[in-house]
Amino acid sequence: MQRCSHLYGSGVRCGEETLPGSDFCPDHVTVEDGHEPLSDHPFRKLLMRLAALILLIAFLIPFYYTIKALYLDTTIEAQEAR
Ligand SMILES: [Zn+2]
């Protein structure tokens, strides 16, 4: 019998006997073979792009105000003086 190919987080190999036609034991066959590849989800790419856009905007808004406060300080002072 072949030994299970599952690796634990510590790097230790499982070592249980495999299921016929699989590289994994009954405990790990669902963990390794059961989940779908991430790229197969049709909305994942769109969702990731949307999340990336939101993060980009979330980082750019404070950056914009910092730059504005640093380099366009004179206009702010002029407005506050009135
Ligand atoms: Zn295993």
PDB file of the backbone (N, CA, C, O) and the ligand in Angstrom, with CONECT records:
HET     ZN  A 101       1
ATOM      1  N   MET A   1       0.846  -1.215   0.000  1.00  0.00           N
ATOM      2  CA  MET A   1       0.000   0.000   0.000  1.00  0.00           C
ATOM      3  C   MET A   1       0.869   1.248   0.000  1.00  0.00           C
ATOM      4  O   MET A   1       1.910   1.295   0.655  1.00  0.00           O
ATOM      5  N   GLN A   2       0.430   2.260  -0.742  1.00  0.00           N
ATOM      6  CA  GLN A   2       1.117   3.542  -0.797  1.00  0.00           C
ATOM      7  C   GLN A   2       0.808   4.354   0.454  1.00  0.00           C
ATOM      8  O   GLN A   2      -0.215   4.141   1.104  1.00  0.00           O
ATOM      9  N   ARG A   3       1.690   5.278   0.786  1.00  0.00           N
ATOM     10  CA  ARG A   3       1.484   6.133   1.957  1.00  0.00           C
ATOM     11  C   ARG A   3       0.886   7.476   1.539  1.00  0.00           C
ATOM     12  O   ARG A   3       1.153   7.981   0.448  1.00  0.00           O
ATOM     13  N   CYS A   4       0.080   8.036   2.425  1.00  0.00           N
ATOM     14  CA  CYS A   4      -0.616   9.301   2.161  1.00  0.00           C
ATOM     15  C   CYS A   4       0.384  10.434   1.885  1.00  0.00           C
ATOM     16  O   CYS A   4       1.404  10.558   2.561  1.00  0.00           O
ATOM     17  N   SER A   5       0.070  11.244   0.887  1.00  0.00           N
ATOM     18  CA  SER A   5       0.961  12.347   0.488  1.00  0.00           C
ATOM     19  C   SER A   5       0.691  13.642   1.238  1.00  0.00           C
ATOM     20  O   SER A   5       1.363  14.648   1.008  1.00  0.00           O
ATOM     21  N   HIS A   6      -0.285  13.620   2.130  1.00  0.00           N
ATOM     22  CA  HIS A   6      -0.624  14.865   2.839  1.00  0.00           C
ATOM     23  C   HIS A   6       0.535  15.307   3.728  1.00  0.00           C
ATOM     24  O   HIS A   6       1.137  14.502   4.439  1.00  0.00           O
ATOM     25  N   LEU A   7       0.832  16.604   3.672  1.00  0.00           N
ATOM     26  CA  LEU A   7       1.846  17.183   4.554  1.00  0.00           C
ATOM     27  C   LEU A   7       1.157  18.046   5.592  1.00  0.00           C
ATOM     28  O   LEU A   7       0.330  18.893   5.253  1.00  0.00           O
ATOM     29  N   TYR A   8       1.490  17.835   6.844  1.00  0.00           N
ATOM     30  CA  TYR A   8       0.978  18.699   7.909  1.00  0.00           C
ATOM     31  C   TYR A   8       1.719  20.033   7.889  1.00  0.00           C
ATOM     32  O   TYR A   8       2.753  20.168   7.235  1.00  0.00           O
ATOM     33  N   GLY A   9       1.186  21.006   8.603  1.00  0.00           N
ATOM     34  CA  GLY A   9       1.807  22.317   8.656  1.00  0.00           C
ATOM     35  C   GLY A   9       3.229  22.291   9.154  1.00  0.00           C
ATOM     36  O   GLY A   9       4.040  23.139   8.782  1.00  0.00           O
ATOM     37  N   SER A  10       3.537  21.329   9.988  1.00  0.00           N
ATOM     38  CA  SER A  10       4.894  21.190  10.524  1.00  0.00           C
ATOM     39  C   SER A  10       5.866  20.600   9.510  1.00  0.00           C
ATOM     40  O   SER A  10       7.073  20.569   9.751  1.00  0.00           O
ATOM     41  N   GLY A  11       5.339  20.127   8.364  1.00  0.00           N
ATOM     42  CA  GLY A  11       6.191  19.509   7.354  1.00  0.00           C
ATOM     43  C   GLY A  11       6.259  18.005   7.477  1.00  0.00           C
ATOM     44  O   GLY A  11       6.908  17.347   6.663  1.00  0.00           O
ATOM     45  N   VAL A  12       5.599  17.445   8.483  1.00  0.00           N
ATOM     46  CA  VAL A  12       5.581  15.994   8.689  1.00  0.00           C
ATOM     47  C   VAL A  12       4.561  15.377   7.740  1.00  0.00           C
ATOM     48  O   VAL A  12       3.448  15.881   7.595  1.00  0.00           O
ATOM     49  N   ARG A  13       4.951  14.284   7.099  1.00  0.00           N
ATOM     50  CA  ARG A  13       4.042  13.604   6.188  1.00  0.00           C
ATOM     51  C   ARG A  13       3.090  12.708   6.975  1.00  0.00           C
ATOM     52  O   ARG A  13       3.464  12.152   8.008  1.00  0.00           O
ATOM     53  N   CYS A  14       1.857  12.568   6.482  1.00  0.00           N
ATOM     54  CA  CYS A  14       0.812  11.838   7.191  1.00  0.00           C
ATOM     55  C   CYS A  14       1.203  10.383   7.439  1.00  0.00           C
ATOM     56  O   CYS A  14       1.280   9.960   8.593  1.00  0.00           O
ATOM     57  N   GLY A  15       1.450   9.610   6.382  1.00  0.00           N
ATOM     58  CA  GLY A  15       1.908   8.242   6.557  1.00  0.00           C
ATOM     59  C   GLY A  15       0.833   7.179   6.657  1.00  0.00           C
ATOM     60  O   GLY A  15       1.152   5.992   6.731  1.00  0.00           O
ATOM     61  N   GLU A  16      -0.433   7.571   6.661  1.00  0.00           N
ATOM     62  CA  GLU A  16      -1.521   6.592   6.640  1.00  0.00           C
ATOM     63  C   GLU A  16      -1.596   5.933   5.266  1.00  0.00           C
ATOM     64  O   GLU A  16      -1.082   6.465   4.283  1.00  0.00           O
ATOM     65  N   GLU A  17      -2.244   4.766   5.210  1.00  0.00           N
ATOM     66  CA  GLU A  17      -2.394   4.079   3.924  1.00  0.00           C
ATOM     67  C   GLU A  17      -3.402   4.821   3.050  1.00  0.00           C
ATOM     68  O   GLU A  17      -4.400   5.341   3.548  1.00  0.00           O
ATOM     69  N   THR A  18      -3.135   4.867   1.748  1.00  0.00           N
ATOM     70  CA  THR A  18      -3.986   5.626   0.824  1.00  0.00           C
ATOM     71  C   THR A  18      -5.224   4.840   0.437  1.00  0.00           C
ATOM     72  O   THR A  18      -5.266   3.615   0.551  1.00  0.00           O
ATOM     73  N   LEU A  19      -6.232   5.570  -0.023  1.00  0.00           N
ATOM     74  CA  LEU A  19      -7.406   4.966  -0.649  1.00  0.00           C
ATOM     75  C   LEU A  19      -7.002   4.470  -2.035  1.00  0.00           C
ATOM     76  O   LEU A  19      -6.105   5.044  -2.653  1.00  0.00           O
ATOM     77  N   PRO A  20      -7.650   3.409  -2.538  1.00  0.00           N
ATOM     78  CA  PRO A  20      -7.326   2.942  -3.895  1.00  0.00           C
ATOM     79  C   PRO A  20      -7.591   4.041  -4.931  1.00  0.00           C
ATOM     80  O   PRO A  20      -8.655   4.659  -4.921  1.00  0.00           O
ATOM     81  N   GLY A  21      -6.640   4.280  -5.812  1.00  0.00           N
ATOM     82  CA  GLY A  21      -6.779   5.299  -6.862  1.00  0.00           C
ATOM     83  C   GLY A  21      -6.585   6.710  -6.371  1.00  0.00           C
ATOM     84  O   GLY A  21      -6.886   7.652  -7.104  1.00  0.00           O
ATOM     85  N   SER A  22      -6.094   6.898  -5.161  1.00  0.00           N
ATOM     86  CA  SER A  22      -5.869   8.238  -4.617  1.00  0.00           C
ATOM     87  C   SER A  22      -4.479   8.289  -4.005  1.00  0.00           C
ATOM     88  O   SER A  22      -3.892   7.262  -3.665  1.00  0.00           O
ATOM     89  N   ASP A  23      -3.964   9.505  -3.871  1.00  0.00           N
ATOM     90  CA  ASP A  23      -2.666   9.689  -3.214  1.00  0.00           C
ATOM     91  C   ASP A  23      -2.819   9.997  -1.733  1.00  0.00           C
ATOM     92  O   ASP A  23      -1.835  10.280  -1.050  1.00  0.00           O
ATOM     93  N   PHE A  24      -4.076   9.942  -1.224  1.00  0.00           N
ATOM     94  CA  PHE A  24      -4.315  10.375   0.144  1.00  0.00           C
ATOM     95  C   PHE A  24      -5.115   9.337   0.919  1.00  0.00           C
ATOM     96  O   PHE A  24      -5.839   8.531   0.336  1.00  0.00           O
ATOM     97  N   CYS A  25      -4.975   9.368   2.233  1.00  0.00           N
ATOM     98  CA  CYS A  25      -5.729   8.501   3.126  1.00  0.00           C
ATOM     99  C   CYS A  25      -7.167   9.014   3.263  1.00  0.00           C
ATOM    100  O   CYS A  25      -7.445  10.125   2.812  1.00  0.00           O
ATOM    101  N   PRO A  26      -8.082   8.268   3.858  1.00  0.00           N
ATOM    102  CA  PRO A  26      -9.475   8.732   3.991  1.00  0.00           C
ATOM    103  C   PRO A  26      -9.609  10.063   4.738  1.00  0.00           C
ATOM    104  O   PRO A  26     -10.537  10.826   4.470  1.00  0.00           O
ATOM    105  N   ASP A  27      -8.707  10.347   5.659  1.00  0.00           N
ATOM    106  CA  ASP A  27      -8.794  11.594   6.415  1.00  0.00           C
ATOM    107  C   ASP A  27      -8.422  12.812   5.576  1.00  0.00           C
ATOM    108  O   ASP A  27      -8.909  13.913   5.836  1.00  0.00           O
ATOM    109  N   HIS A  28      -7.566  12.629   4.576  1.00  0.00           N
ATOM    110  CA  HIS A  28      -7.055  13.783   3.829  1.00  0.00           C
ATOM    111  C   HIS A  28      -7.533  13.855   2.390  1.00  0.00           C
ATOM    112  O   HIS A  28      -7.218  14.815   1.687  1.00  0.00           O
ATOM    113  N   VAL A  29      -8.286  12.860   1.936  1.00  0.00           N
ATOM    114  CA  VAL A  29      -8.700  12.865   0.533  1.00  0.00           C
ATOM    115  C   VAL A  29      -9.627  14.034   0.233  1.00  0.00           C
ATOM    116  O   VAL A  29      -9.561  14.598  -0.860  1.00  0.00           O
ATOM    117  N   THR A  30     -10.490  14.415   1.171  1.00  0.00           N
ATOM    118  CA  THR A  30     -11.391  15.550   0.932  1.00  0.00           C
ATOM    119  C   THR A  30     -10.649  16.872   1.020  1.00  0.00           C
ATOM    120  O   THR A  30     -10.973  17.815   0.298  1.00  0.00           O
ATOM    121  N   VAL A  31      -9.657  16.950   1.898  1.00  0.00           N
ATOM    122  CA  VAL A  31      -8.885  18.178   2.060  1.00  0.00           C
ATOM    123  C   VAL A  31      -8.099  18.486   0.790  1.00  0.00           C
ATOM    124  O   VAL A  31      -8.053  19.628   0.334  1.00  0.00           O
ATOM    125  N   GLU A  32      -7.481  17.448   0.227  1.00  0.00           N
ATOM    126  CA  GLU A  32      -6.588  17.672  -0.914  1.00  0.00           C
ATOM    127  C   GLU A  32      -7.322  17.667  -2.251  1.00  0.00           C
ATOM    128  O   GLU A  32      -7.030  18.485  -3.123  1.00  0.00           O
ATOM    129  N   ASP A  33      -8.285  16.739  -2.417  1.00  0.00           N
ATOM    130  CA  ASP A  33      -8.931  16.568  -3.716  1.00  0.00           C
ATOM    131  C   ASP A  33     -10.321  17.199  -3.774  1.00  0.00           C
ATOM    132  O   ASP A  33     -10.860  17.415  -4.860  1.00  0.00           O
ATOM    133  N   GLY A  34     -10.898  17.493  -2.616  1.00  0.00           N
ATOM    134  CA  GLY A  34     -12.294  17.889  -2.573  1.00  0.00           C
ATOM    135  C   GLY A  34     -12.573  19.295  -3.030  1.00  0.00           C
ATOM    136  O   GLY A  34     -13.602  19.540  -3.659  1.00  0.00           O
ATOM    137  N   HIS A  35     -11.677  20.245  -2.730  1.00  0.00           N
ATOM    138  CA  HIS A  35     -12.021  21.637  -3.051  1.00  0.00           C
ATOM    139  C   HIS A  35     -11.697  21.973  -4.496  1.00  0.00           C
ATOM    140  O   HIS A  35     -10.763  21.434  -5.090  1.00  0.00           O
ATOM    141  N   GLU A  36     -12.496  22.878  -5.043  1.00  0.00           N
ATOM    142  CA  GLU A  36     -12.332  23.283  -6.435  1.00  0.00           C
ATOM    143  C   GLU A  36     -11.113  24.185  -6.559  1.00  0.00           C
ATOM    144  O   GLU A  36     -10.763  24.894  -5.616  1.00  0.00           O
ATOM    145  N   PRO A  37     -10.468  24.161  -7.716  1.00  0.00           N
ATOM    146  CA  PRO A  37      -9.394  25.131  -7.941  1.00  0.00           C
ATOM    147  C   PRO A  37      -9.961  26.549  -7.910  1.00  0.00           C
ATOM    148  O   PRO A  37     -11.077  26.785  -8.374  1.00  0.00           O
ATOM    149  N   LEU A  38      -9.197  27.488  -7.366  1.00  0.00           N
ATOM    150  CA  LEU A  38      -9.699  28.840  -7.165  1.00  0.00           C
ATOM    151  C   LEU A  38     -10.063  29.530  -8.475  1.00  0.00           C
ATOM    152  O   LEU A  38     -11.003  30.324  -8.520  1.00  0.00           O
ATOM    153  N   SER A  39      -9.331  29.232  -9.530  1.00  0.00           N
ATOM    154  CA  SER A  39      -9.559  29.909 -10.802  1.00  0.00           C
ATOM    155  C   SER A  39     -10.851  29.463 -11.472  1.00  0.00           C
ATOM    156  O   SER A  39     -11.274  30.085 -12.447  1.00  0.00           O
ATOM    157  N   ASP A  40     -11.499  28.390 -10.973  1.00  0.00           N
ATOM    158  CA  ASP A  40     -12.720  27.907 -11.600  1.00  0.00           C
ATOM    159  C   ASP A  40     -13.949  28.720 -11.225  1.00  0.00           C
ATOM    160  O   ASP A  40     -14.988  28.596 -11.873  1.00  0.00           O
ATOM    161  N   HIS A  41     -13.849  29.541 -10.201  1.00  0.00           N
ATOM    162  CA  HIS A  41     -14.997  30.337  -9.814  1.00  0.00           C
ATOM    163  C   HIS A  41     -15.135  31.532 -10.762  1.00  0.00           C
ATOM    164  O   HIS A  41     -14.213  32.341 -10.865  1.00  0.00           O
ATOM    165  N   PRO A  42     -16.263  31.653 -11.449  1.00  0.00           N
ATOM    166  CA  PRO A  42     -16.391  32.718 -12.461  1.00  0.00           C
ATOM    167  C   PRO A  42     -16.426  34.118 -11.875  1.00  0.00           C
ATOM    168  O   PRO A  42     -15.995  35.067 -12.530  1.00  0.00           O
ATOM    169  N   PHE A  43     -16.930  34.270 -10.657  1.00  0.00           N
ATOM    170  CA  PHE A  43     -17.045  35.607 -10.079  1.00  0.00           C
ATOM    171  C   PHE A  43     -15.809  35.994  -9.275  1.00  0.00           C
ATOM    172  O   PHE A  43     -15.666  37.146  -8.865  1.00  0.00           O
ATOM    173  N   ARG A  44     -14.920  35.033  -9.051  1.00  0.00           N
ATOM    174  CA  ARG A  44     -13.746  35.312  -8.215  1.00  0.00           C
ATOM    175  C   ARG A  44     -12.865  36.404  -8.821  1.00  0.00           C
ATOM    176  O   ARG A  44     -12.401  37.304  -8.122  1.00  0.00           O
ATOM    177  N   LYS A  45     -12.642  36.309 -10.133  1.00  0.00           N
ATOM    178  CA  LYS A  45     -11.785  37.287 -10.801  1.00  0.00           C
ATOM    179  C   LYS A  45     -12.380  38.687 -10.695  1.00  0.00           C
ATOM    180  O   LYS A  45     -11.684  39.658 -10.400  1.00  0.00           O
ATOM    181  N   LEU A  46     -13.687  38.764 -10.944  1.00  0.00           N
ATOM    182  CA  LEU A  46     -14.393  40.041 -10.853  1.00  0.00           C
ATOM    183  C   LEU A  46     -14.354  40.574  -9.433  1.00  0.00           C
ATOM    184  O   LEU A  46     -14.116  41.761  -9.210  1.00  0.00           O
ATOM    185  N   LEU A  47     -14.591  39.677  -8.465  1.00  0.00           N
ATOM    186  CA  LEU A  47     -14.592  40.055  -7.054  1.00  0.00           C
ATOM    187  C   LEU A  47     -13.215  40.543  -6.622  1.00  0.00           C
ATOM    188  O   LEU A  47     -13.102  41.522  -5.884  1.00  0.00           O
ATOM    189  N   MET A  48     -12.169  39.859  -7.082  1.00  0.00           N
ATOM    190  CA  MET A  48     -10.811  40.253  -6.728  1.00  0.00           C
ATOM    191  C   MET A  48     -10.461  41.597  -7.345  1.00  0.00           C
ATOM    192  O   MET A  48      -9.791  42.414  -6.713  1.00  0.00           O
ATOM    193  N   ARG A  49     -10.912  41.836  -8.583  1.00  0.00           N
ATOM    194  CA  ARG A  49     -10.654  43.126  -9.227  1.00  0.00           C
ATOM    195  C   ARG A  49     -11.383  44.245  -8.503  1.00  0.00           C
ATOM    196  O   ARG A  49     -10.841  45.336  -8.326  1.00  0.00           O
ATOM    197  N   LEU A  50     -12.611  43.972  -8.087  1.00  0.00           N
ATOM    198  CA  LEU A  50     -13.402  44.960  -7.345  1.00  0.00           C
ATOM    199  C   LEU A  50     -12.729  45.264  -6.009  1.00  0.00           C
ATOM    200  O   LEU A  50     -12.620  46.424  -5.611  1.00  0.00           O
ATOM    201  N   ALA A  51     -12.277  44.211  -5.319  1.00  0.00           N
ATOM    202  CA  ALA A  51     -11.598  44.387  -4.030  1.00  0.00           C
ATOM    203  C   ALA A  51     -10.303  45.169  -4.216  1.00  0.00           C
ATOM    204  O   ALA A  51      -9.966  46.019  -3.393  1.00  0.00           O
ATOM    205  N   ALA A  52      -9.579  44.887  -5.290  1.00  0.00           N
ATOM    206  CA  ALA A  52      -8.334  45.593  -5.573  1.00  0.00           C
ATOM    207  C   ALA A  52      -8.603  47.067  -5.859  1.00  0.00           C
ATOM    208  O   ALA A  52      -7.844  47.938  -5.433  1.00  0.00           O
ATOM    209  N   LEU A  53      -9.678  47.338  -6.576  1.00  0.00           N
ATOM    210  CA  LEU A  53     -10.052  48.716  -6.892  1.00  0.00           C
ATOM    211  C   LEU A  53     -10.428  49.482  -5.624  1.00  0.00           C
ATOM    212  O   LEU A  53     -10.020  50.629  -5.437  1.00  0.00           O
ATOM    213  N   ILE A  54     -11.211  48.835  -4.755  1.00  0.00           N
ATOM    214  CA  ILE A  54     -11.629  49.461  -3.498  1.00  0.00           C
ATOM    215  C   ILE A  54     -10.405  49.753  -2.626  1.00  0.00           C
ATOM    216  O   ILE A  54     -10.295  50.830  -2.041  1.00  0.00           O
ATOM    217  N   LEU A  55      -9.486  48.783  -2.546  1.00  0.00           N
ATOM    218  CA  LEU A  55      -8.264  48.976  -1.754  1.00  0.00           C
ATOM    219  C   LEU A  55      -7.413  50.101  -2.330  1.00  0.00           C
ATOM    220  O   LEU A  55      -6.846  50.905  -1.590  1.00  0.00           O
ATOM    221  N   LEU A  56      -7.332  50.149  -3.655  1.00  0.00           N
ATOM    222  CA  LEU A  56      -6.548  51.190  -4.323  1.00  0.00           C
ATOM    223  C   LEU A  56      -7.115  52.564  -3.999  1.00  0.00           C
ATOM    224  O   LEU A  56      -6.366  53.487  -3.680  1.00  0.00           O
ATOM    225  N   ILE A  57      -8.429  52.705  -4.079  1.00  0.00           N
ATOM    226  CA  ILE A  57      -9.088  53.971  -3.766  1.00  0.00           C
ATOM    227  C   ILE A  57      -8.894  54.309  -2.290  1.00  0.00           C
ATOM    228  O   ILE A  57      -8.622  55.457  -1.939  1.00  0.00           O
ATOM    229  N   ALA A  58      -9.038  53.287  -1.420  1.00  0.00           N
ATOM    230  CA  ALA A  58      -8.891  53.493   0.017  1.00  0.00           C
ATOM    231  C   ALA A  58      -7.489  53.976   0.378  1.00  0.00           C
ATOM    232  O   ALA A  58      -7.317  54.721   1.343  1.00  0.00           O
ATOM    233  N   PHE A  59      -6.491  53.556  -0.392  1.00  0.00           N
ATOM    234  CA  PHE A  59      -5.134  54.027  -0.144  1.00  0.00           C
ATOM    235  C   PHE A  59      -4.852  55.358  -0.830  1.00  0.00           C
ATOM    236  O   PHE A  59      -4.050  56.150  -0.336  1.00  0.00           O
ATOM    237  N   LEU A  60      -5.498  55.610  -1.953  1.00  0.00           N
ATOM    238  CA  LEU A  60      -5.214  56.831  -2.702  1.00  0.00           C
ATOM    239  C   LEU A  60      -5.865  58.069  -2.090  1.00  0.00           C
ATOM    240  O   LEU A  60      -5.320  59.166  -2.205  1.00  0.00           O
ATOM    241  N   ILE A  61      -7.012  57.916  -1.447  1.00  0.00           N
ATOM    242  CA  ILE A  61      -7.700  59.078  -0.870  1.00  0.00           C
ATOM    243  C   ILE A  61      -6.862  59.733   0.231  1.00  0.00           C
ATOM    244  O   ILE A  61      -6.647  60.944   0.166  1.00  0.00           O
ATOM    245  N   PRO A  62      -6.373  58.994   1.245  1.00  0.00           N
ATOM    246  CA  PRO A  62      -5.491  59.635   2.239  1.00  0.00           C
ATOM    247  C   PRO A  62      -4.198  60.156   1.628  1.00  0.00           C
ATOM    248  O   PRO A  62      -3.681  61.187   2.057  1.00  0.00           O
ATOM    249  N   PHE A  63      -3.675  59.454   0.636  1.00  0.00           N
ATOM    250  CA  PHE A  63      -2.467  59.887  -0.059  1.00  0.00           C
ATOM    251  C   PHE A  63      -2.705  61.224  -0.752  1.00  0.00           C
ATOM    252  O   PHE A  63      -1.866  62.123  -0.694  1.00  0.00           O
ATOM    253  N   TYR A  64      -3.854  61.345  -1.406  1.00  0.00           N
ATOM    254  CA  TYR A  64      -4.220  62.581  -2.086  1.00  0.00           C
ATOM    255  C   TYR A  64      -4.300  63.746  -1.099  1.00  0.00           C
ATOM    256  O   TYR A  64      -3.795  64.835  -1.372  1.00  0.00           O
ATOM    257  N   TYR A  65      -4.943  63.507   0.057  1.00  0.00           N
ATOM    258  CA  TYR A  65      -5.092  64.584   1.036  1.00  0.00           C
ATOM    259  C   TYR A  65      -3.761  64.943   1.683  1.00  0.00           C
ATOM    260  O   TYR A  65      -3.528  66.104   2.023  1.00  0.00           O
ATOM    261  N   THR A  66      -2.881  63.950   1.857  1.00  0.00           N
ATOM    262  CA  THR A  66      -1.547  64.218   2.400  1.00  0.00           C
ATOM    263  C   THR A  66      -0.747  65.088   1.437  1.00  0.00           C
ATOM    264  O   THR A  66      -0.137  66.079   1.839  1.00  0.00           O
ATOM    265  N   ILE A  67      -0.757  64.707   0.166  1.00  0.00           N
ATOM    266  CA  ILE A  67      -0.042  65.487  -0.848  1.00  0.00           C
ATOM    267  C   ILE A  67      -0.624  66.890  -0.947  1.00  0.00           C
ATOM    268  O   ILE A  67       0.109  67.873  -1.059  1.00  0.00           O
ATOM    269  N   LYS A  68      -1.922  66.969  -0.904  1.00  0.00           N
ATOM    270  CA  LYS A  68      -2.599  68.256  -0.991  1.00  0.00           C
ATOM    271  C   LYS A  68      -2.208  69.155   0.179  1.00  0.00           C
ATOM    272  O   LYS A  68      -1.936  70.342   0.002  1.00  0.00           O
ATOM    273  N   ALA A  69      -2.186  68.568   1.382  1.00  0.00           N
ATOM    274  CA  ALA A  69      -1.841  69.346   2.572  1.00  0.00           C
ATOM    275  C   ALA A  69      -0.374  69.772   2.557  1.00  0.00           C
ATOM    276  O   ALA A  69      -0.032  70.851   3.041  1.00  0.00           O
ATOM    277  N   LEU A  70       0.493  68.922   2.002  1.00  0.00           N
ATOM    278  CA  LEU A  70       1.923  69.218   2.003  1.00  0.00           C
ATOM    279  C   LEU A  70       2.295  70.255   0.951  1.00  0.00           C
ATOM    280  O   LEU A  70       3.068  71.172   1.228  1.00  0.00           O
ATOM    281  N   TYR A  71       1.751  70.114  -0.254  1.00  0.00           N
ATOM    282  CA  TYR A  71       2.248  70.922  -1.374  1.00  0.00           C
ATOM    283  C   TYR A  71       1.284  72.016  -1.802  1.00  0.00           C
ATOM    284  O   TYR A  71       1.682  72.947  -2.502  1.00  0.00           O
ATOM    285  N   LEU A  72       0.050  71.924  -1.402  1.00  0.00           N
ATOM    286  CA  LEU A  72      -0.905  72.966  -1.767  1.00  0.00           C
ATOM    287  C   LEU A  72      -1.371  73.680  -0.511  1.00  0.00           C
ATOM    288  O   LEU A  72      -2.522  74.100  -0.394  1.00  0.00           O
ATOM    289  N   ASP A  73      -0.435  73.801   0.427  1.00  0.00           N
ATOM    290  CA  ASP A  73      -0.755  74.350   1.746  1.00  0.00           C
ATOM    291  C   ASP A  73      -1.177  75.815   1.659  1.00  0.00           C
ATOM    292  O   ASP A  73      -2.009  76.265   2.447  1.00  0.00           O
ATOM    293  N   THR A  74      -0.617  76.558   0.715  1.00  0.00           N
ATOM    294  CA  THR A  74      -0.872  78.000   0.620  1.00  0.00           C
ATOM    295  C   THR A  74      -2.339  78.293   0.330  1.00  0.00           C
ATOM    296  O   THR A  74      -2.900  79.254   0.856  1.00  0.00           O
ATOM    297  N   THR A  75      -2.961  77.461  -0.511  1.00  0.00           N
ATOM    298  CA  THR A  75      -4.368  77.700  -0.842  1.00  0.00           C
ATOM    299  C   THR A  75      -5.251  77.446   0.373  1.00  0.00           C
ATOM    300  O   THR A  75      -6.248  78.137   0.584  1.00  0.00           O
ATOM    301  N   ILE A  76      -4.875  76.448   1.170  1.00  0.00           N
ATOM    302  CA  ILE A  76      -5.652  76.140   2.383  1.00  0.00           C
ATOM    303  C   ILE A  76      -5.544  77.300   3.374  1.00  0.00           C
ATOM    304  O   ILE A  76      -6.537  77.686   3.991  1.00  0.00           O
ATOM    305  N   GLU A  77      -4.346  77.851   3.525  1.00  0.00           N
ATOM    306  CA  GLU A  77      -4.150  78.987   4.437  1.00  0.00           C
ATOM    307  C   GLU A  77      -4.917  80.206   3.956  1.00  0.00           C
ATOM    308  O   GLU A  77      -5.472  80.954   4.761  1.00  0.00           O
ATOM    309  N   ALA A  78      -4.950  80.404   2.661  1.00  0.00           N
ATOM    310  CA  ALA A  78      -5.657  81.543   2.090  1.00  0.00           C
ATOM    311  C   ALA A  78      -7.147  81.426   2.367  1.00  0.00           C
ATOM    312  O   ALA A  78      -7.814  82.415   2.669  1.00  0.00           O
ATOM    313  N   GLN A  79      -7.659  80.207   2.260  1.00  0.00           N
ATOM    314  CA  GLN A  79      -9.084  79.986   2.523  1.00  0.00           C
ATOM    315  C   GLN A  79      -9.397  80.183   4.007  1.00  0.00           C
ATOM    316  O   GLN A  79     -10.444  80.721   4.366  1.00  0.00           O
ATOM    317  N   GLU A  80      -8.472  79.738   4.863  1.00  0.00           N
ATOM    318  CA  GLU A  80      -8.734  79.823   6.300  1.00  0.00           C
ATOM    319  C   GLU A  80      -8.627  81.267   6.785  1.00  0.00           C
ATOM    320  O   GLU A  80      -9.260  81.624   7.779  1.00  0.00           O
ATOM    321  N   ALA A  81      -7.840  82.105   6.107  1.00  0.00           N
ATOM    322  CA  ALA A  81      -7.632  83.485   6.545  1.00  0.00           C
ATOM    323  C   ALA A  81      -8.880  84.333   6.393  1.00  0.00           C
ATOM    324  O   ALA A  81      -9.074  85.307   7.121  1.00  0.00           O
ATOM    325  N   ARG A  82      -9.716  83.961   5.451  1.00  0.00           N
ATOM    326  CA  ARG A  82     -10.921  84.787   5.221  1.00  0.00           C
ATOM    327  C   ARG A  82     -11.975  84.596   6.291  1.00  0.00           C
ATOM    328  O   ARG A  82     -13.035  85.219   6.232  1.00  0.00           O
TER     329      ARG A  82
HETATM  330 ZN    ZN A 101      -3.354  11.301   5.408  1.00  0.00          ZN2+
END
